[in-house]
């Protein structure tokens, strides 16, 4: 499986962690929800990328993710 967030956040197969602090993760999750992307309730719970998606499905979310990736706290 090709995880589109590989290289943006820490990923392993279809799973990933953002590495964001709680406050930044909350902001990120709210902005993602506005894009119709549901994320786990907290940053310490791995997200799962769907097995099937189109580039158009994830383009806006990838842009958002790249914006927040600069705040990673690994």
N, CA, C, O and CB atoms as a CASP TS submission, in Angstrom:
PFRMAT TS
TARGET T0000
AUTHOR 0000-0000-0000
METHOD Language model
MODEL 1
PARENT N/A
ATOM      1  N   UNK     1       0.830  -1.190   0.000  1.00  0.00           N
ATOM      2  CA  UNK     1       0.000   0.000   0.000  1.00  0.00           C
ATOM      3  C   UNK     1       0.870   1.246   0.000  1.00  0.00           C
ATOM      4  O   UNK     1       1.878   1.310   0.704  1.00  0.00           O
ATOM      5  CB  UNK     1      -0.942   0.002   1.206  1.00  0.00           C
ATOM      6  N   UNK     2       0.489   2.206  -0.768  1.00  0.00           N
ATOM      7  CA  UNK     2       1.183   3.479  -0.836  1.00  0.00           C
ATOM      8  C   UNK     2       0.500   4.470   0.105  1.00  0.00           C
ATOM      9  O   UNK     2      -0.629   4.890  -0.151  1.00  0.00           O
ATOM     10  CB  UNK     2       1.209   4.019  -2.292  1.00  0.00           C
ATOM     11  N   UNK     3       1.168   4.842   1.178  1.00  0.00           N
ATOM     12  CA  UNK     3       0.623   5.801   2.130  1.00  0.00           C
ATOM     13  C   UNK     3       0.982   7.209   1.653  1.00  0.00           C
ATOM     14  O   UNK     3       2.164   7.550   1.624  1.00  0.00           O
ATOM     15  CB  UNK     3       1.166   5.537   3.578  1.00  0.00           C
ATOM     16  N   UNK     4       0.013   8.027   1.283  1.00  0.00           N
ATOM     17  CA  UNK     4       0.322   9.364   0.753  1.00  0.00           C
ATOM     18  C   UNK     4       0.963  10.283   1.786  1.00  0.00           C
ATOM     19  O   UNK     4       1.501  11.329   1.421  1.00  0.00           O
ATOM     20  CB  UNK     4      -0.937  10.010   0.226  1.00  0.00           C
ATOM     21  N   UNK     5       0.919   9.920   3.066  1.00  0.00           N
ATOM     22  CA  UNK     5       1.520  10.766   4.102  1.00  0.00           C
ATOM     23  C   UNK     5       2.945  10.340   4.451  1.00  0.00           C
ATOM     24  O   UNK     5       3.569  10.920   5.339  1.00  0.00           O
ATOM     25  CB  UNK     5       0.662  10.738   5.353  1.00  0.00           C
ATOM     26  N   UNK     6       3.466   9.312   3.742  1.00  0.00           N
ATOM     27  CA  UNK     6       4.848   8.901   3.956  1.00  0.00           C
ATOM     28  C   UNK     6       5.760  10.066   3.598  1.00  0.00           C
ATOM     29  O   UNK     6       5.614  10.659   2.530  1.00  0.00           O
ATOM     30  CB  UNK     6       5.200   7.635   3.115  1.00  0.00           C
ATOM     31  N   UNK     7       6.687  10.395   4.468  1.00  0.00           N
ATOM     32  CA  UNK     7       7.571  11.532   4.250  1.00  0.00           C
ATOM     33  C   UNK     7       7.033  12.824   4.826  1.00  0.00           C
ATOM     34  O   UNK     7       7.770  13.802   4.955  1.00  0.00           O
ATOM     35  CB  UNK     7       7.818  11.707   2.793  1.00  0.00           C
ATOM     36  N   UNK     8       5.743  12.842   5.179  1.00  0.00           N
ATOM     37  CA  UNK     8       5.150  14.015   5.805  1.00  0.00           C
ATOM     38  C   UNK     8       5.088  13.789   7.314  1.00  0.00           C
ATOM     39  O   UNK     8       5.551  14.615   8.101  1.00  0.00           O
ATOM     40  CB  UNK     8       3.732  14.305   5.224  1.00  0.00           C
ATOM     41  N   UNK     9       4.501  12.641   7.704  1.00  0.00           N
ATOM     42  CA  UNK     9       4.437  12.228   9.102  1.00  0.00           C
ATOM     43  C   UNK     9       5.095  10.852   9.230  1.00  0.00           C
ATOM     44  O   UNK     9       5.422  10.225   8.222  1.00  0.00           O
ATOM     45  CB  UNK     9       2.954  12.197   9.617  1.00  0.00           C
ATOM     46  N   UNK    10       5.287  10.388  10.446  1.00  0.00           N
ATOM     47  CA  UNK    10       5.843   9.056  10.670  1.00  0.00           C
ATOM     48  C   UNK    10       4.802   8.022  10.234  1.00  0.00           C
ATOM     49  O   UNK    10       3.682   8.021  10.744  1.00  0.00           O
ATOM     50  CB  UNK    10       6.248   8.854  12.175  1.00  0.00           C
ATOM     51  N   UNK    11       5.160   7.148   9.302  1.00  0.00           N
ATOM     52  CA  UNK    11       4.210   6.156   8.801  1.00  0.00           C
ATOM     53  C   UNK    11       4.809   4.762   8.829  1.00  0.00           C
ATOM     54  O   UNK    11       6.026   4.575   8.814  1.00  0.00           O
ATOM     55  CB  UNK    11       3.771   6.505   7.384  1.00  0.00           C
ATOM     56  N   UNK    12       3.908   3.794   8.871  1.00  0.00           N
ATOM     57  CA  UNK    12       4.281   2.377   8.778  1.00  0.00           C
ATOM     58  C   UNK    12       3.109   1.674   8.123  1.00  0.00           C
ATOM     59  O   UNK    12       2.066   1.478   8.746  1.00  0.00           O
ATOM     60  CB  UNK    12       4.624   1.746  10.200  1.00  0.00           C
ATOM     61  N   UNK    13       3.281   1.295   6.864  1.00  0.00           N
ATOM     62  CA  UNK    13       2.168   0.725   6.117  1.00  0.00           C
ATOM     63  C   UNK    13       1.049   1.747   6.029  1.00  0.00           C
ATOM     64  O   UNK    13       1.297   2.908   5.703  1.00  0.00           O
ATOM     65  CB  UNK    13       1.667  -0.580   6.774  1.00  0.00           C
ATOM     66  N   UNK    14      -0.185   1.331   6.315  1.00  0.00           N
ATOM     67  CA  UNK    14      -1.310   2.266   6.232  1.00  0.00           C
ATOM     68  C   UNK    14      -1.499   3.116   7.494  1.00  0.00           C
ATOM     69  O   UNK    14      -2.444   3.900   7.575  1.00  0.00           O
ATOM     70  CB  UNK    14      -2.577   1.500   5.957  1.00  0.00           C
ATOM     71  N   UNK    15      -0.606   2.965   8.477  1.00  0.00           N
ATOM     72  CA  UNK    15      -0.741   3.656   9.759  1.00  0.00           C
ATOM     73  C   UNK    15       0.232   4.820   9.855  1.00  0.00           C
ATOM     74  O   UNK    15       1.249   4.853   9.161  1.00  0.00           O
ATOM     75  CB  UNK    15      -0.513   2.684  10.918  1.00  0.00           C
ATOM     76  N   UNK    16      -0.088   5.771  10.721  1.00  0.00           N
ATOM     77  CA  UNK    16       0.821   6.880  10.927  1.00  0.00           C
ATOM     78  C   UNK    16       0.532   7.639  12.201  1.00  0.00           C
ATOM     79  O   UNK    16      -0.538   7.521  12.798  1.00  0.00           O
ATOM     80  CB  UNK    16       0.763   7.809   9.766  1.00  0.00           C
ATOM     81  N   UNK    17       1.511   8.417  12.594  1.00  0.00           N
ATOM     82  CA  UNK    17       1.399   9.319  13.738  1.00  0.00           C
ATOM     83  C   UNK    17       1.861  10.695  13.292  1.00  0.00           C
ATOM     84  O   UNK    17       2.833  10.822  12.548  1.00  0.00           O
ATOM     85  CB  UNK    17       2.237   8.808  14.962  1.00  0.00           C
ATOM     86  N   UNK    18       1.170  11.710  13.744  1.00  0.00           N
ATOM     87  CA  UNK    18       1.521  13.063  13.330  1.00  0.00           C
ATOM     88  C   UNK    18       2.703  13.627  14.104  1.00  0.00           C
ATOM     89  O   UNK    18       3.468  14.422  13.557  1.00  0.00           O
ATOM     90  CB  UNK    18       0.335  13.970  13.493  1.00  0.00           C
ATOM     91  N   UNK    19       2.872  13.233  15.375  1.00  0.00           N
ATOM     92  CA  UNK    19       3.940  13.790  16.195  1.00  0.00           C
ATOM     93  C   UNK    19       3.641  15.191  16.688  1.00  0.00           C
ATOM     94  O   UNK    19       4.527  15.863  17.216  1.00  0.00           O
ATOM     95  CB  UNK    19       5.217  13.798  15.426  1.00  0.00           C
ATOM     96  N   UNK    20       2.404  15.643  16.523  1.00  0.00           N
ATOM     97  CA  UNK    20       2.028  16.994  16.951  1.00  0.00           C
ATOM     98  C   UNK    20       1.702  17.029  18.438  1.00  0.00           C
ATOM     99  O   UNK    20       1.240  16.035  18.998  1.00  0.00           O
ATOM    100  CB  UNK    20       0.830  17.499  16.141  1.00  0.00           C
ATOM    101  N   UNK    21       1.938  18.162  19.073  1.00  0.00           N
ATOM    102  CA  UNK    21       1.517  18.342  20.464  1.00  0.00           C
ATOM    103  C   UNK    21      -0.018  18.383  20.483  1.00  0.00           C
ATOM    104  O   UNK    21      -0.652  18.548  19.441  1.00  0.00           O
ATOM    105  CB  UNK    21       2.138  19.661  21.093  1.00  0.00           C
ATOM    106  N   UNK    22      -0.593  18.235  21.651  1.00  0.00           N
ATOM    107  CA  UNK    22      -2.052  18.138  21.790  1.00  0.00           C
ATOM    108  C   UNK    22      -2.777  19.345  21.182  1.00  0.00           C
ATOM    109  O   UNK    22      -3.771  19.173  20.476  1.00  0.00           O
ATOM    110  CB  UNK    22      -2.424  18.006  23.264  1.00  0.00           C
ATOM    111  N   UNK    23      -2.299  20.544  21.445  1.00  0.00           N
ATOM    112  CA  UNK    23      -2.970  21.747  20.941  1.00  0.00           C
ATOM    113  C   UNK    23      -2.906  21.812  19.412  1.00  0.00           C
ATOM    114  O   UNK    23      -3.920  22.068  18.762  1.00  0.00           O
ATOM    115  CB  UNK    23      -2.332  23.011  21.552  1.00  0.00           C
ATOM    116  N   UNK    24      -1.719  21.581  18.834  1.00  0.00           N
ATOM    117  CA  UNK    24      -1.580  21.616  17.368  1.00  0.00           C
ATOM    118  C   UNK    24      -2.387  20.498  16.721  1.00  0.00           C
ATOM    119  O   UNK    24      -2.969  20.687  15.653  1.00  0.00           O
ATOM    120  CB  UNK    24      -0.096  21.499  16.959  1.00  0.00           C
ATOM    121  N   UNK    25      -2.426  19.327  17.369  1.00  0.00           N
ATOM    122  CA  UNK    25      -3.192  18.218  16.814  1.00  0.00           C
ATOM    123  C   UNK    25      -4.682  18.566  16.784  1.00  0.00           C
ATOM    124  O   UNK    25      -5.372  18.270  15.808  1.00  0.00           O
ATOM    125  CB  UNK    25      -2.955  16.932  17.632  1.00  0.00           C
ATOM    126  N   UNK    26      -5.170  19.189  17.845  1.00  0.00           N
ATOM    127  CA  UNK    26      -6.579  19.580  17.880  1.00  0.00           C
ATOM    128  C   UNK    26      -6.900  20.538  16.730  1.00  0.00           C
ATOM    129  O   UNK    26      -7.925  20.392  16.065  1.00  0.00           O
ATOM    130  CB  UNK    26      -6.924  20.236  19.235  1.00  0.00           C
ATOM    131  N   UNK    27      -6.024  21.512  16.500  1.00  0.00           N
ATOM    132  CA  UNK    27      -6.212  22.451  15.395  1.00  0.00           C
ATOM    133  C   UNK    27      -6.179  21.710  14.051  1.00  0.00           C
ATOM    134  O   UNK    27      -7.011  21.953  13.177  1.00  0.00           O
ATOM    135  CB  UNK    27      -5.124  23.552  15.430  1.00  0.00           C
ATOM    136  N   UNK    28      -5.211  20.810  13.905  1.00  0.00           N
ATOM    137  CA  UNK    28      -5.061  20.025  12.676  1.00  0.00           C
ATOM    138  C   UNK    28      -6.303  19.165  12.438  1.00  0.00           C
ATOM    139  O   UNK    28      -6.824  19.120  11.324  1.00  0.00           O
ATOM    140  CB  UNK    28      -3.797  19.135  12.749  1.00  0.00           C
ATOM    141  N   UNK    29      -6.775  18.485  13.478  1.00  0.00           N
ATOM    142  CA  UNK    29      -7.942  17.603  13.345  1.00  0.00           C
ATOM    143  C   UNK    29      -9.196  18.391  12.964  1.00  0.00           C
ATOM    144  O   UNK    29     -10.010  17.916  12.173  1.00  0.00           O
ATOM    145  CB  UNK    29      -8.185  16.838  14.656  1.00  0.00           C
ATOM    146  N   UNK    30      -9.354  19.585  13.521  1.00  0.00           N
ATOM    147  CA  UNK    30     -10.512  20.414  13.169  1.00  0.00           C
ATOM    148  C   UNK    30     -10.451  20.878  11.712  1.00  0.00           C
ATOM    149  O   UNK    30     -11.464  20.878  11.012  1.00  0.00           O
ATOM    150  CB  UNK    30     -10.594  21.631  14.099  1.00  0.00           C
ATOM    151  N   UNK    31      -9.269  21.269  11.264  1.00  0.00           N
ATOM    152  CA  UNK    31      -9.133  21.667   9.863  1.00  0.00           C
ATOM    153  C   UNK    31      -9.331  20.465   8.940  1.00  0.00           C
ATOM    154  O   UNK    31      -9.915  20.596   7.865  1.00  0.00           O
ATOM    155  CB  UNK    31      -7.753  22.308   9.616  1.00  0.00           C
ATOM    156  N   UNK    32      -8.850  19.306   9.356  1.00  0.00           N
ATOM    157  CA  UNK    32      -9.040  18.086   8.559  1.00  0.00           C
ATOM    158  C   UNK    32     -10.521  17.744   8.472  1.00  0.00           C
ATOM    159  O   UNK    32     -11.003  17.345   7.412  1.00  0.00           O
ATOM    160  CB  UNK    32      -8.251  16.900   9.169  1.00  0.00           C
ATOM    161  N   UNK    33     -11.236  17.894   9.560  1.00  0.00           N
ATOM    162  CA  UNK    33     -12.668  17.598   9.570  1.00  0.00           C
ATOM    163  C   UNK    33     -13.410  18.503   8.585  1.00  0.00           C
ATOM    164  O   UNK    33     -14.364  18.070   7.939  1.00  0.00           O
ATOM    165  CB  UNK    33     -13.244  17.767  10.991  1.00  0.00           C
ATOM    166  N   UNK    34     -12.976  19.746   8.474  1.00  0.00           N
ATOM    167  CA  UNK    34     -13.585  20.655   7.502  1.00  0.00           C
ATOM    168  C   UNK    34     -13.367  20.160   6.069  1.00  0.00           C
ATOM    169  O   UNK    34     -14.119  20.511   5.160  1.00  0.00           O
ATOM    170  CB  UNK    34     -13.009  22.070   7.664  1.00  0.00           C
ATOM    171  N   UNK    35     -12.324  19.337   5.882  1.00  0.00           N
ATOM    172  CA  UNK    35     -12.043  18.730   4.571  1.00  0.00           C
ATOM    173  C   UNK    35     -12.689  17.350   4.444  1.00  0.00           C
ATOM    174  O   UNK    35     -12.451  16.622   3.481  1.00  0.00           O
ATOM    175  CB  UNK    35     -10.524  18.617   4.349  1.00  0.00           C
ATOM    176  N   UNK    36     -13.518  17.006   5.447  1.00  0.00           N
ATOM    177  CA  UNK    36     -14.204  15.709   5.502  1.00  0.00           C
ATOM    178  C   UNK    36     -13.253  14.537   5.740  1.00  0.00           C
ATOM    179  O   UNK    36     -13.470  13.434   5.237  1.00  0.00           O
ATOM    180  CB  UNK    36     -14.966  15.481   4.216  1.00  0.00           C
ATOM    181  N   UNK    37     -12.187  14.793   6.521  1.00  0.00           N
ATOM    182  CA  UNK    37     -11.238  13.760   6.921  1.00  0.00           C
ATOM    183  C   UNK    37     -11.356  13.603   8.432  1.00  0.00           C
ATOM    184  O   UNK    37     -11.110  14.549   9.180  1.00  0.00           O
ATOM    185  CB  UNK    37      -9.762  14.121   6.490  1.00  0.00           C
ATOM    186  N   UNK    38     -11.729  12.416   8.873  1.00  0.00           N
ATOM    187  CA  UNK    38     -11.884  12.130  10.290  1.00  0.00           C
ATOM    188  C   UNK    38     -10.580  11.533  10.825  1.00  0.00           C
ATOM    189  O   UNK    38     -10.096  10.521  10.319  1.00  0.00           O
ATOM    190  CB  UNK    38     -13.081  11.166  10.535  1.00  0.00           C
ATOM    191  N   UNK    39     -10.026  12.168  11.844  1.00  0.00           N
ATOM    192  CA  UNK    39      -8.798  11.684  12.473  1.00  0.00           C
ATOM    193  C   UNK    39      -9.104  11.150  13.866  1.00  0.00           C
ATOM    194  O   UNK    39     -10.163  11.447  14.418  1.00  0.00           O
ATOM    195  CB  UNK    39      -7.739  12.806  12.546  1.00  0.00           C
ATOM    196  N   UNK    40      -8.185  10.359  14.450  1.00  0.00           N
ATOM    197  CA  UNK    40      -8.384   9.861  15.811  1.00  0.00           C
ATOM    198  C   UNK    40      -8.534  11.024  16.800  1.00  0.00           C
ATOM    199  O   UNK    40      -8.161  12.154  16.482  1.00  0.00           O
ATOM    200  CB  UNK    40      -7.205   8.953  16.228  1.00  0.00           C
ATOM    201  N   UNK    41      -9.074  10.760  17.990  1.00  0.00           N
ATOM    202  CA  UNK    41      -9.334  11.832  18.952  1.00  0.00           C
ATOM    203  C   UNK    41      -8.086  12.479  19.555  1.00  0.00           C
ATOM    204  O   UNK    41      -8.169  13.590  20.079  1.00  0.00           O
ATOM    205  CB  UNK    41     -10.170  11.301  20.050  1.00  0.00           C
ATOM    206  N   UNK    42      -6.933  11.809  19.493  1.00  0.00           N
ATOM    207  CA  UNK    42      -5.714  12.402  20.044  1.00  0.00           C
ATOM    208  C   UNK    42      -4.499  11.984  19.222  1.00  0.00           C
ATOM    209  O   UNK    42      -4.538  10.994  18.491  1.00  0.00           O
ATOM    210  CB  UNK    42      -5.529  11.991  21.517  1.00  0.00           C
ATOM    211  N   UNK    43      -3.428  12.748  19.353  1.00  0.00           N
ATOM    212  CA  UNK    43      -2.226  12.545  18.540  1.00  0.00           C
ATOM    213  C   UNK    43      -1.515  11.231  18.826  1.00  0.00           C
ATOM    214  O   UNK    43      -0.755  10.753  17.984  1.00  0.00           O
ATOM    215  CB  UNK    43      -1.271  13.678  18.760  1.00  0.00           C
ATOM    216  N   UNK    44      -1.742  10.636  19.988  1.00  0.00           N
ATOM    217  CA  UNK    44      -1.050   9.390  20.318  1.00  0.00           C
ATOM    218  C   UNK    44      -1.741   8.149  19.755  1.00  0.00           C
ATOM    219  O   UNK    44      -1.251   7.034  19.940  1.00  0.00           O
ATOM    220  CB  UNK    44      -0.929   9.259  21.812  1.00  0.00           C
ATOM    221  N   UNK    45      -2.868   8.327  19.075  1.00  0.00           N
ATOM    222  CA  UNK    45      -3.588   7.228  18.436  1.00  0.00           C
ATOM    223  C   UNK    45      -3.264   7.273  16.942  1.00  0.00           C
ATOM    224  O   UNK    45      -3.480   8.306  16.308  1.00  0.00           O
ATOM    225  CB  UNK    45      -5.146   7.327  18.692  1.00  0.00           C
ATOM    226  N   UNK    46      -2.750   6.180  16.360  1.00  0.00           N
ATOM    227  CA  UNK    46      -2.391   6.199  14.945  1.00  0.00           C
ATOM    228  C   UNK    46      -3.598   6.435  14.038  1.00  0.00           C
ATOM    229  O   UNK    46      -4.696   5.944  14.299  1.00  0.00           O
ATOM    230  CB  UNK    46      -1.719   4.898  14.570  1.00  0.00           C
ATOM    231  N   UNK    47      -3.372   7.192  12.975  1.00  0.00           N
ATOM    232  CA  UNK    47      -4.400   7.342  11.951  1.00  0.00           C
ATOM    233  C   UNK    47      -4.249   6.175  10.976  1.00  0.00           C
ATOM    234  O   UNK    47      -3.199   5.533  10.930  1.00  0.00           O
ATOM    235  CB  UNK    47      -4.283   8.732  11.210  1.00  0.00           C
ATOM    236  N   UNK    48      -5.288   5.903  10.206  1.00  0.00           N
ATOM    237  CA  UNK    48      -5.266   4.844   9.206  1.00  0.00           C
ATOM    238  C   UNK    48      -5.666   5.451   7.869  1.00  0.00           C
ATOM    239  O   UNK    48      -6.701   6.108   7.760  1.00  0.00           O
ATOM    240  CB  UNK    48      -6.216   3.663   9.599  1.00  0.00           C
ATOM    241  N   UNK    49      -4.849   5.229   6.867  1.00  0.00           N
ATOM    242  CA  UNK    49      -5.156   5.700   5.516  1.00  0.00           C
ATOM    243  C   UNK    49      -6.014   4.633   4.832  1.00  0.00           C
ATOM    244  O   UNK    49      -5.671   3.452   4.881  1.00  0.00           O
ATOM    245  CB  UNK    49      -3.838   5.992   4.692  1.00  0.00           C
ATOM    246  N   UNK    50      -7.113   5.023   4.202  1.00  0.00           N
ATOM    247  CA  UNK    50      -7.953   4.045   3.506  1.00  0.00           C
ATOM    248  C   UNK    50      -7.159   3.273   2.456  1.00  0.00           C
ATOM    249  O   UNK    50      -6.207   3.796   1.877  1.00  0.00           O
ATOM    250  CB  UNK    50      -9.145   4.743   2.849  1.00  0.00           C
ATOM    251  N   UNK    51      -7.555   2.038   2.219  1.00  0.00           N
ATOM    252  CA  UNK    51      -6.867   1.196   1.241  1.00  0.00           C
ATOM    253  C   UNK    51      -7.019   1.732  -0.176  1.00  0.00           C
ATOM    254  O   UNK    51      -6.137   1.534  -1.012  1.00  0.00           O
ATOM    255  CB  UNK    51      -7.395  -0.227   1.311  1.00  0.00           C
ATOM    256  N   UNK    52      -8.121   2.403  -0.452  1.00  0.00           N
ATOM    257  CA  UNK    52      -8.352   2.954  -1.783  1.00  0.00           C
ATOM    258  C   UNK    52      -8.694   4.435  -1.680  1.00  0.00           C
ATOM    259  O   UNK    52      -9.514   4.841  -0.856  1.00  0.00           O
ATOM    260  CB  UNK    52      -9.481   2.188  -2.505  1.00  0.00           C
ATOM    261  N   UNK    53      -8.066   5.219  -2.513  1.00  0.00           N
ATOM    262  CA  UNK    53      -8.336   6.649  -2.585  1.00  0.00           C
ATOM    263  C   UNK    53      -7.785   7.141  -3.913  1.00  0.00           C
ATOM    264  O   UNK    53      -6.933   6.487  -4.515  1.00  0.00           O
ATOM    265  CB  UNK    53      -7.702   7.429  -1.371  1.00  0.00           C
ATOM    266  N   UNK    54      -8.259   8.269  -4.365  1.00  0.00           N
ATOM    267  CA  UNK    54      -7.706   8.874  -5.577  1.00  0.00           C
ATOM    268  C   UNK    54      -6.856  10.068  -5.166  1.00  0.00           C
ATOM    269  O   UNK    54      -7.007  10.596  -4.064  1.00  0.00           O
ATOM    270  CB  UNK    54      -8.840   9.304  -6.572  1.00  0.00           C
ATOM    271  N   UNK    55      -5.973  10.487  -6.042  1.00  0.00           N
ATOM    272  CA  UNK    55      -5.125  11.637  -5.732  1.00  0.00           C
ATOM    273  C   UNK    55      -5.973  12.860  -5.411  1.00  0.00           C
ATOM    274  O   UNK    55      -5.619  13.650  -4.536  1.00  0.00           O
ATOM    275  CB  UNK    55      -4.179  11.941  -6.902  1.00  0.00           C
ATOM    276  N   UNK    56      -7.085  13.019  -6.112  1.00  0.00           N
ATOM    277  CA  UNK    56      -7.977  14.153  -5.853  1.00  0.00           C
ATOM    278  C   UNK    56      -8.626  14.081  -4.488  1.00  0.00           C
ATOM    279  O   UNK    56      -8.895  15.108  -3.865  1.00  0.00           O
ATOM    280  CB  UNK    56      -9.046  14.225  -6.910  1.00  0.00           C
ATOM    281  N   UNK    57      -8.881  12.850  -4.016  1.00  0.00           N
ATOM    282  CA  UNK    57      -9.491  12.668  -2.698  1.00  0.00           C
ATOM    283  C   UNK    57      -8.613  13.208  -1.586  1.00  0.00           C
ATOM    284  O   UNK    57      -9.125  13.737  -0.600  1.00  0.00           O
ATOM    285  CB  UNK    57      -9.780  11.203  -2.452  1.00  0.00           C
ATOM    286  N   UNK    58      -7.308  13.086  -1.724  1.00  0.00           N
ATOM    287  CA  UNK    58      -6.404  13.420  -0.623  1.00  0.00           C
ATOM    288  C   UNK    58      -5.589  14.699  -0.849  1.00  0.00           C
ATOM    289  O   UNK    58      -4.844  15.114   0.039  1.00  0.00           O
ATOM    290  CB  UNK    58      -5.467  12.277  -0.390  1.00  0.00           C
ATOM    291  N   UNK    59      -5.717  15.318  -2.005  1.00  0.00           N
ATOM    292  CA  UNK    59      -4.869  16.467  -2.326  1.00  0.00           C
ATOM    293  C   UNK    59      -4.961  17.595  -1.289  1.00  0.00           C
ATOM    294  O   UNK    59      -3.932  18.071  -0.809  1.00  0.00           O
ATOM    295  CB  UNK    59      -5.243  17.005  -3.688  1.00  0.00           C
ATOM    296  N   UNK    60      -6.163  18.022  -0.943  1.00  0.00           N
ATOM    297  CA  UNK    60      -6.316  19.116   0.028  1.00  0.00           C
ATOM    298  C   UNK    60      -5.799  18.705   1.405  1.00  0.00           C
ATOM    299  O   UNK    60      -5.198  19.514   2.112  1.00  0.00           O
ATOM    300  CB  UNK    60      -7.794  19.544   0.128  1.00  0.00           C
ATOM    301  N   UNK    61      -6.035  17.448   1.785  1.00  0.00           N
ATOM    302  CA  UNK    61      -5.554  16.966   3.079  1.00  0.00           C
ATOM    303  C   UNK    61      -4.028  16.886   3.096  1.00  0.00           C
ATOM    304  O   UNK    61      -3.417  17.185   4.121  1.00  0.00           O
ATOM    305  CB  UNK    61      -6.161  15.590   3.399  1.00  0.00           C
ATOM    306  N   UNK    62      -3.406  16.495   2.000  1.00  0.00           N
ATOM    307  CA  UNK    62      -1.945  16.461   1.924  1.00  0.00           C
ATOM    308  C   UNK    62      -1.362  17.852   2.090  1.00  0.00           C
ATOM    309  O   UNK    62      -0.354  18.025   2.774  1.00  0.00           O
ATOM    310  CB  UNK    62      -1.488  15.855   0.595  1.00  0.00           C
ATOM    311  N   UNK    63      -1.980  18.838   1.477  1.00  0.00           N
ATOM    312  CA  UNK    63      -1.505  20.218   1.622  1.00  0.00           C
ATOM    313  C   UNK    63      -1.608  20.670   3.075  1.00  0.00           C
ATOM    314  O   UNK    63      -0.691  21.299   3.603  1.00  0.00           O
ATOM    315  CB  UNK    63      -2.311  21.169   0.711  1.00  0.00           C
ATOM    316  N   UNK    64      -2.732  20.343   3.718  1.00  0.00           N
ATOM    317  CA  UNK    64      -2.909  20.681   5.130  1.00  0.00           C
ATOM    318  C   UNK    64      -1.856  19.970   5.976  1.00  0.00           C
ATOM    319  O   UNK    64      -1.251  20.583   6.855  1.00  0.00           O
ATOM    320  CB  UNK    64      -4.332  20.303   5.609  1.00  0.00           C
ATOM    321  N   UNK    65      -1.636  18.694   5.721  1.00  0.00           N
ATOM    322  CA  UNK    65      -0.674  17.898   6.489  1.00  0.00           C
ATOM    323  C   UNK    65       0.735  18.466   6.369  1.00  0.00           C
ATOM    324  O   UNK    65       1.462  18.550   7.358  1.00  0.00           O
ATOM    325  CB  UNK    65      -0.690  16.440   6.019  1.00  0.00           C
ATOM    326  N   UNK    66       1.112  18.851   5.174  1.00  0.00           N
ATOM    327  CA  UNK    66       2.452  19.429   4.972  1.00  0.00           C
ATOM    328  C   UNK    66       2.612  20.729   5.756  1.00  0.00           C
ATOM    329  O   UNK    66       3.688  21.019   6.280  1.00  0.00           O
ATOM    330  CB  UNK    66       2.709  19.684   3.473  1.00  0.00           C
ATOM    331  N   UNK    67       1.542  21.502   5.830  1.00  0.00           N
ATOM    332  CA  UNK    67       1.578  22.746   6.602  1.00  0.00           C
ATOM    333  C   UNK    67       1.827  22.467   8.082  1.00  0.00           C
ATOM    334  O   UNK    67       2.591  23.181   8.732  1.00  0.00           O
ATOM    335  CB  UNK    67       0.266  23.524   6.427  1.00  0.00           C
ATOM    336  N   UNK    68       1.191  21.441   8.609  1.00  0.00           N
ATOM    337  CA  UNK    68       1.335  21.114  10.023  1.00  0.00           C
ATOM    338  C   UNK    68       2.578  20.301  10.325  1.00  0.00           C
ATOM    339  O   UNK    68       3.026  20.281  11.472  1.00  0.00           O
ATOM    340  CB  UNK    68       0.132  20.368  10.494  1.00  0.00           C
ATOM    341  N   UNK    69       3.149  19.633   9.339  1.00  0.00           N
ATOM    342  CA  UNK    69       4.318  18.776   9.562  1.00  0.00           C
ATOM    343  C   UNK    69       5.510  19.552  10.112  1.00  0.00           C
ATOM    344  O   UNK    69       6.372  18.969  10.770  1.00  0.00           O
ATOM    345  CB  UNK    69       4.712  18.090   8.268  1.00  0.00           C
ATOM    346  N   UNK    70       5.571  20.848   9.856  1.00  0.00           N
ATOM    347  CA  UNK    70       6.661  21.663  10.394  1.00  0.00           C
ATOM    348  C   UNK    70       6.613  21.788  11.906  1.00  0.00           C
ATOM    349  O   UNK    70       7.595  22.211  12.516  1.00  0.00           O
ATOM    350  CB  UNK    70       6.627  23.032   9.780  1.00  0.00           C
ATOM    351  N   UNK    71       5.486  21.428  12.531  1.00  0.00           N
ATOM    352  CA  UNK    71       5.335  21.536  13.989  1.00  0.00           C
ATOM    353  C   UNK    71       5.506  20.191  14.684  1.00  0.00           C
ATOM    354  O   UNK    71       5.148  20.052  15.854  1.00  0.00           O
ATOM    355  CB  UNK    71       3.969  22.119  14.335  1.00  0.00           C
ATOM    356  N   UNK    72       6.046  19.201  13.983  1.00  0.00           N
ATOM    357  CA  UNK    72       6.210  17.853  14.553  1.00  0.00           C
ATOM    358  C   UNK    72       7.160  17.894  15.729  1.00  0.00           C
ATOM    359  O   UNK    72       8.169  18.599  15.710  1.00  0.00           O
ATOM    360  CB  UNK    72       6.726  16.861  13.490  1.00  0.00           C
ATOM    361  N   UNK    73       6.818  17.113  16.775  1.00  0.00           N
ATOM    362  CA  UNK    73       7.602  17.120  18.022  1.00  0.00           C
ATOM    363  C   UNK    73       8.168  15.754  18.365  1.00  0.00           C
ATOM    364  O   UNK    73       8.269  15.432  19.549  1.00  0.00           O
ATOM    365  CB  UNK    73       6.748  17.608  19.171  1.00  0.00           C
ATOM    366  N   UNK    74       8.544  14.931  17.389  1.00  0.00           N
ATOM    367  CA  UNK    74       9.072  13.579  17.666  1.00  0.00           C
ATOM    368  C   UNK    74      10.190  13.637  18.636  1.00  0.00           C
ATOM    369  O   UNK    74      10.756  12.602  18.988  1.00  0.00           O
ATOM    370  CB  UNK    74       9.541  12.898  16.399  1.00  0.00           C
TER
END
